[in-house]
Amino acid sequence: MTRPFLGFSPERFSERRTRVKKALGGGVLLLPSAPVLRRSRDTEVRYRPDSELFYLTGCVDPGVVAVLRADHEEGFVLFVPGRDPKAEVWSGPRMDPSEAKDLYGADKVFSTSELEERLPELLRSGSRVLFRLGVHPALEKLVVEALTWARGRGSRTGDGPRAVADPGTILDELRMVKDSEEISRIRGATELTVAAFEEAMGATRPGMGEWEVESLLEAAFRKGGGTGPAFPTIVGSGENGCTLHYTLNRSRIQQGHLVLLDGGAEVDLYAGDVTRTYPAGGQFTGPQAEVYHWVLRAHRAACEAIGPGAQVSRIHEAALAELVMGLVELGILQGDPGELLEEGAYKPHFPHQTSHWLGLDVHDVGDYATESGPRVLSAGTVLTVEPGLYFPSGSGTAPSALAGIGIRIEDDILVTSEGAENLTEGLPVSPDRVEALNRRELRE
């Protein structure tokens, strides 16, 4: 049994549930824990709790189901697996329902063995069910049965749910702005990520396997108190750096090649996410330095665009303006930069967005646009800035001197009431300091 709440204040979860209940109206929110995944046969993948369930309850154990209802004396109901001495020999101790009730502050707690008996009645008490379809087949069957019951028998009494909505319609907006305890965890994740990058970058040498750099980085995550990587680590050397989500990490690093290292530590379920591109052997070549120069300009322009009240779309636009100028200067594109932007001529070399939200998930929840236009940033929002340029060999869209060069620079930014704070600025981005770090000449 993993420690509940992961050090967060129990009151924090109660406050969140109160806010959700106000937004529920007559609905019922149904949140199951993440399923236990299998690597193959009977070998399980290390368990990672469901982000939404943790956000509202602090529960980190598998096999749990939470039900939330507004304006009801039993507004918070939990189902837990309960004690099972035989199973606990293999997977550790569990809580019985009475223990869970006291710990989590639920109004009622039942064993999951009672789920099929009790859940239909709970679902029928709402006008709609907020439940994520396509994830939990057993629960989905009970949701469908509740809808079927309401359509048949509830039509005369007005009872029962008539619709299903995604929990994100309420939870995503709440999770967008991080509270002080969440920011503390993200700081922990980003600080650990920076320290691990310094170790891995400083140790990288030509002839090493990409997998060795991966192991150095992830060992530093664990050594520093993290639970491991927040997502599969990318170690793309040479041509592999042009593949955006390259995670095979099975090539040897060649002399003169760049290494694109993209990783992040997880601390109490919160993620860091950093990318640095650096030369194995300690020095950028001429073409590598030219491309790096423009990516760094885009990175700096994007960071300067961040602040409370700014539209999130401005971050991408600021990066694009620099990258398109760079592509023109490098001889990749010809024409007016404004027209090239409108045409999307840059996309073969910069196919992704500049930013994504960061929090409990590395690509955290939240829309980037609303009915009124692009999202406006507010204090407490955390997001990445990660422009890049990629020139895969054989694409026919770049001179041979640039073939195989892939460069991305990524930092994690906290929007504050006064502007923005780069949480990962301790990790160098200027070419000379990146080179020095790889040569282990940088000493803070």
FENURMO-V429501 format. One record per residue. N is the residue number from 1. RES is the residue in three letters. PHI is phi in whole degrees, -180 to 180 (999 if undefined). OMEGA is omega as a letter, one per 40 degrees, with the letter a starting at -180 (* if undefined). Layout:
[[N | RES | PHI | OMEGA] [N | RES | PHI | OMEGA]]
This chain:
[[1 | MET | 999 | i] [2 | THR | -76 | a] [3 | ARG | -62 | a] [4 | PRO | -66 | i] [5 | PHE | 70 | i] [6 | LEU | 51 | i] [7 | GLY | 88 | i] [8 | PHE | -74 | i] [9 | SER | -69 | i] [10 | PRO | -55 | a] [11 | GLU | -63 | a] [12 | ARG | -62 | a] [13 | PHE | -71 | i] [14 | SER | -63 | i] [15 | GLU | -62 | i] [16 | ARG | -65 | i] [17 | ARG | -64 | i] [18 | THR | -62 | i] [19 | ARG | -65 | i] [20 | VAL | -67 | i] [21 | LYS | -60 | i] [22 | LYS | -64 | a] [23 | ALA | -86 | a] [24 | LEU | -71 | a] [25 | GLY | 63 | i] [26 | GLY | -94 | a] [27 | GLY | -85 | i] [28 | VAL | -122 | i] [29 | LEU | -98 | a] [30 | LEU | -120 | a] [31 | LEU | -124 | i] [32 | PRO | -92 | i] [33 | SER | -70 | i] [34 | ALA | -64 | i] [35 | PRO | -69 | i] [36 | VAL | -78 | a] [37 | LEU | -100 | i] [38 | ARG | -113 | i] [39 | ARG | -75 | i] [40 | SER | -171 | a] [41 | ARG | 43 | a] [42 | ASP | -104 | i] [43 | THR | -92 | a] [44 | GLU | -90 | i] [45 | VAL | -75 | i] [46 | ARG | -54 | a] [47 | TYR | -73 | i] [48 | ARG | -125 | a] [49 | PRO | -62 | i] [50 | ASP | -71 | a] [51 | SER | -65 | a] [52 | GLU | -69 | i] [53 | LEU | -63 | i] [54 | PHE | -64 | a] [55 | TYR | -59 | a] [56 | LEU | -98 | a] [57 | THR | -125 | a] [58 | GLY | 83 | a] [59 | CYS | -80 | a] [60 | VAL | -123 | a] [61 | ASP | -97 | i] [62 | PRO | -75 | i] [63 | GLY | 78 | a] [64 | VAL | -102 | i] [65 | VAL | -130 | i] [66 | ALA | -113 | i] [67 | VAL | -125 | a] [68 | LEU | -124 | i] [69 | ARG | -133 | i] [70 | ALA | -88 | i] [71 | ASP | 52 | a] [72 | HIS | -139 | a] [73 | GLU | -66 | i] [74 | GLU | -114 | a] [75 | GLY | -80 | i] [76 | PHE | -130 | a] [77 | VAL | -120 | i] [78 | LEU | -120 | i] [79 | PHE | -116 | a] [80 | VAL | -127 | a] [81 | PRO | -60 | a] [82 | GLY | 80 | a] [83 | ARG | -71 | i] [84 | ASP | -154 | a] [85 | PRO | -53 | a] [86 | LYS | -67 | i] [87 | ALA | -68 | a] [88 | GLU | -69 | i] [89 | VAL | -60 | a] [90 | TRP | -91 | a] [91 | SER | -118 | i] [92 | GLY | 97 | a] [93 | PRO | -68 | i] [94 | ARG | -122 | i] [95 | MET | -97 | i] [96 | ASP | -84 | a] [97 | PRO | -55 | a] [98 | SER | -67 | i] [99 | GLU | -65 | a] [100 | ALA | -65 | a] [101 | LYS | -62 | a] [102 | ASP | -67 | a] [103 | LEU | -71 | a] [104 | TYR | -93 | i] [105 | GLY | 72 | i] [106 | ALA | -77 | i] [107 | ASP | -75 | i] [108 | LYS | -143 | i] [109 | VAL | -134 | i] [110 | PHE | -124 | i] [111 | SER | -75 | i] [112 | THR | -64 | i] [113 | SER | -66 | i] [114 | GLU | -99 | a] [115 | LEU | -60 | a] [116 | GLU | -65 | a] [117 | GLU | -78 | a] [118 | ARG | -98 | a] [119 | LEU | -64 | a] [120 | PRO | -54 | i] [121 | GLU | -66 | i] [122 | LEU | -64 | a] [123 | LEU | -69 | a] [124 | ARG | -70 | a] [125 | SER | -80 | a] [126 | GLY | -114 | i] [127 | SER | -84 | i] [128 | ARG | -154 | i] [129 | VAL | -115 | i] [130 | LEU | -95 | a] [131 | PHE | -156 | a] [132 | ARG | -84 | a] [133 | LEU | -76 | i] [134 | GLY | 83 | a] [135 | VAL | -117 | a] [136 | HIS | -127 | a] [137 | PRO | -56 | a] [138 | ALA | -64 | i] [139 | LEU | -70 | i] [140 | GLU | -59 | i] [141 | LYS | -61 | a] [142 | LEU | -70 | i] [143 | VAL | -66 | i] [144 | VAL | -62 | i] [145 | GLU | -64 | i] [146 | ALA | -66 | i] [147 | LEU | -67 | i] [148 | THR | -64 | i] [149 | TRP | -61 | a] [150 | ALA | -66 | i] [151 | ARG | -68 | a] [152 | GLY | -87 | a] [153 | ARG | -95 | a] [154 | GLY | -78 | a] [155 | SER | -64 | a] [156 | ARG | -86 | a] [157 | THR | -110 | a] [158 | GLY | 79 | a] [159 | ASP | -90 | i] [160 | GLY | 92 | a] [161 | PRO | -76 | i] [162 | ARG | -116 | a] [163 | ALA | -154 | i] [164 | VAL | -120 | i] [165 | ALA | -128 | i] [166 | ASP | -74 | i] [167 | PRO | -56 | a] [168 | GLY | -63 | i] [169 | THR | -62 | i] [170 | ILE | -108 | a] [171 | LEU | -72 | a] [172 | ASP | -60 | a] [173 | GLU | -66 | i] [174 | LEU | -66 | a] [175 | ARG | -78 | a] [176 | MET | -60 | a] [177 | VAL | -97 | a] [178 | LYS | -86 | i] [179 | ASP | -85 | a] [180 | SER | -63 | a] [181 | GLU | -71 | i] [182 | GLU | -67 | i] [183 | ILE | -61 | i] [184 | SER | -60 | i] [185 | ARG | -69 | i] [186 | ILE | -66 | i] [187 | ARG | -59 | i] [188 | GLY | -60 | a] [189 | ALA | -67 | a] [190 | THR | -73 | i] [191 | GLU | -64 | i] [192 | LEU | -67 | i] [193 | THR | -62 | i] [194 | VAL | -60 | a] [195 | ALA | -62 | a] [196 | ALA | -69 | i] [197 | PHE | -63 | i] [198 | GLU | -58 | a] [199 | GLU | -67 | a] [200 | ALA | -70 | i] [201 | MET | -65 | a] [202 | GLY | -67 | a] [203 | ALA | -96 | a] [204 | THR | -70 | i] [205 | ARG | -139 | i] [206 | PRO | -56 | a] [207 | GLY | 97 | i] [208 | MET | -71 | i] [209 | GLY | -83 | i] [210 | GLU | -55 | a] [211 | TRP | -66 | i] [212 | GLU | -70 | i] [213 | VAL | -65 | i] [214 | GLU | -58 | a] [215 | SER | -68 | i] [216 | LEU | -62 | a] [217 | LEU | -63 | a] [218 | GLU | -72 | i] [219 | ALA | -65 | i] [220 | ALA | -67 | i] [221 | PHE | -59 | a] [222 | ARG | -70 | a] [223 | LYS | -61 | a] [224 | GLY | -86 | i] [225 | GLY | 101 | i] [226 | GLY | -79 | i] [227 | THR | -85 | a] [228 | GLY | 130 | i] [229 | PRO | -76 | i] [230 | ALA | -78 | i] [231 | PHE | -164 | a] [232 | PRO | -60 | a] [233 | THR | -69 | i] [234 | ILE | -105 | i] [235 | VAL | -125 | a] [236 | GLY | -105 | i] [237 | SER | -98 | i] [238 | GLY | 57 | a] [239 | GLU | -57 | a] [240 | ASN | -64 | i] [241 | GLY | -69 | i] [242 | CYS | -87 | i] [243 | THR | -96 | a] [244 | LEU | -60 | a] [245 | HIS | -115 | i] [246 | TYR | -75 | a] [247 | THR | -128 | i] [248 | LEU | -65 | i] [249 | ASN | 49 | a] [250 | ARG | -128 | i] [251 | SER | -96 | i] [252 | ARG | -90 | a] [253 | ILE | -80 | a] [254 | GLN | -95 | i] [255 | GLN | -56 | i] [256 | GLY | 87 | i] [257 | HIS | -81 | i] [258 | LEU | -82 | i] [259 | VAL | -120 | i] [260 | LEU | -99 | a] [261 | LEU | -110 | a] [262 | ASP | -128 | a] [263 | GLY | -161 | i] [264 | GLY | -165 | i] [265 | ALA | -83 | i] [266 | GLU | -111 | i] [267 | VAL | -128 | a] [268 | ASP | 51 | i] [269 | LEU | 77 | i] [270 | TYR | -96 | a] [271 | ALA | -108 | i] [272 | GLY | -106 | a] [273 | ASP | -157 | a] [274 | VAL | -133 | i] [275 | THR | -131 | i] [276 | ARG | -133 | i] [277 | THR | -118 | a] [278 | TYR | -145 | a] [279 | PRO | -85 | i] [280 | ALA | -69 | a] [281 | GLY | 109 | i] [282 | GLY | 100 | a] [283 | GLN | -150 | i] [284 | PHE | -71 | i] [285 | THR | -76 | a] [286 | GLY | -54 | i] [287 | PRO | -61 | i] [288 | GLN | -62 | a] [289 | ALA | -65 | i] [290 | GLU | -64 | i] [291 | VAL | -65 | a] [292 | TYR | -60 | i] [293 | HIS | -55 | a] [294 | TRP | -75 | i] [295 | VAL | -66 | i] [296 | LEU | -65 | i] [297 | ARG | -62 | i] [298 | ALA | -64 | i] [299 | HIS | -61 | a] [300 | ARG | -66 | i] [301 | ALA | -64 | i] [302 | ALA | -66 | i] [303 | CYS | -62 | a] [304 | GLU | -68 | a] [305 | ALA | -83 | a] [306 | ILE | -94 | i] [307 | GLY | 175 | i] [308 | PRO | -62 | a] [309 | GLY | 91 | i] [310 | ALA | -80 | i] [311 | GLN | -78 | a] [312 | VAL | -62 | i] [313 | SER | -64 | a] [314 | ARG | -65 | i] [315 | ILE | -64 | a] [316 | HIS | -66 | a] [317 | GLU | -63 | i] [318 | ALA | -64 | i] [319 | ALA | -66 | a] [320 | LEU | -61 | a] [321 | ALA | -58 | i] [322 | GLU | -72 | a] [323 | LEU | -66 | i] [324 | VAL | -67 | i] [325 | MET | -59 | i] [326 | GLY | -63 | i] [327 | LEU | -65 | i] [328 | VAL | -70 | a] [329 | GLU | -63 | a] [330 | LEU | -79 | i] [331 | GLY | 83 | a] [332 | ILE | -81 | i] [333 | LEU | -117 | i] [334 | GLN | -127 | i] [335 | GLY | 129 | i] [336 | ASP | -74 | a] [337 | PRO | -56 | i] [338 | GLY | -62 | i] [339 | GLU | -68 | i] [340 | LEU | -63 | i] [341 | LEU | -63 | a] [342 | GLU | -62 | a] [343 | GLU | -76 | a] [344 | GLY | 72 | a] [345 | ALA | -65 | a] [346 | TYR | -79 | a] [347 | LYS | -59 | i] [348 | PRO | -61 | a] [349 | HIS | -112 | i] [350 | PHE | -147 | a] [351 | PRO | -87 | a] [352 | HIS | -116 | i] [353 | GLN | -77 | a] [354 | THR | -84 | a] [355 | SER | -140 | i] [356 | HIS | -147 | i] [357 | TRP | -68 | a] [358 | LEU | -136 | i] [359 | GLY | 179 | i] [360 | LEU | -62 | i] [361 | ASP | -118 | a] [362 | VAL | -65 | i] [363 | HIS | -104 | a] [364 | ASP | -74 | a] [365 | VAL | -75 | i] [366 | GLY | 128 | i] [367 | ASP | -77 | i] [368 | TYR | -95 | i] [369 | ALA | -148 | i] [370 | THR | -123 | i] [371 | GLU | -60 | a] [372 | SER | -89 | i] [373 | GLY | 131 | a] [374 | PRO | -60 | i] [375 | ARG | -59 | i] [376 | VAL | -97 | a] [377 | LEU | -71 | i] [378 | SER | -133 | a] [379 | ALA | -59 | a] [380 | GLY | 99 | i] [381 | THR | -84 | i] [382 | VAL | -123 | a] [383 | LEU | -149 | i] [384 | THR | -96 | i] [385 | VAL | -128 | a] [386 | GLU | -148 | i] [387 | PRO | -72 | i] [388 | GLY | -161 | i] [389 | LEU | -137 | a] [390 | TYR | -136 | a] [391 | PHE | -131 | a] [392 | PRO | -64 | i] [393 | SER | -63 | i] [394 | GLY | 82 | a] [395 | SER | -76 | i] [396 | GLY | 73 | a] [397 | THR | -113 | a] [398 | ALA | -147 | i] [399 | PRO | -62 | a] [400 | SER | -60 | a] [401 | ALA | -64 | a] [402 | LEU | -99 | a] [403 | ALA | -59 | i] [404 | GLY | 88 | i] [405 | ILE | -91 | i] [406 | GLY | -134 | a] [407 | ILE | -133 | i] [408 | ARG | -140 | i] [409 | ILE | -127 | a] [410 | GLU | -136 | i] [411 | ASP | -132 | a] [412 | ASP | -110 | a] [413 | ILE | -119 | i] [414 | LEU | -100 | i] [415 | VAL | -79 | a] [416 | THR | -114 | i] [417 | SER | -67 | a] [418 | GLU | -107 | a] [419 | GLY | 165 | a] [420 | ALA | -153 | i] [421 | GLU | -125 | i] [422 | ASN | -81 | a] [423 | LEU | -72 | a] [424 | THR | -120 | a] [425 | GLU | -68 | i] [426 | GLY | -66 | i] [427 | LEU | -94 | a] [428 | PRO | -58 | i] [429 | VAL | -125 | i] [430 | SER | -67 | a] [431 | PRO | -56 | a] [432 | ASP | -66 | a] [433 | ARG | -76 | i] [434 | VAL | -65 | i] [435 | GLU | -61 | a] [436 | ALA | -65 | i] [437 | LEU | -65 | i] [438 | ASN | -66 | i] [439 | ARG | -89 | a] [440 | ARG | 59 | i] [441 | GLU | -96 | a] [442 | LEU | -83 | i] [443 | ARG | -131 | i] [444 | GLU | -73 | *]]
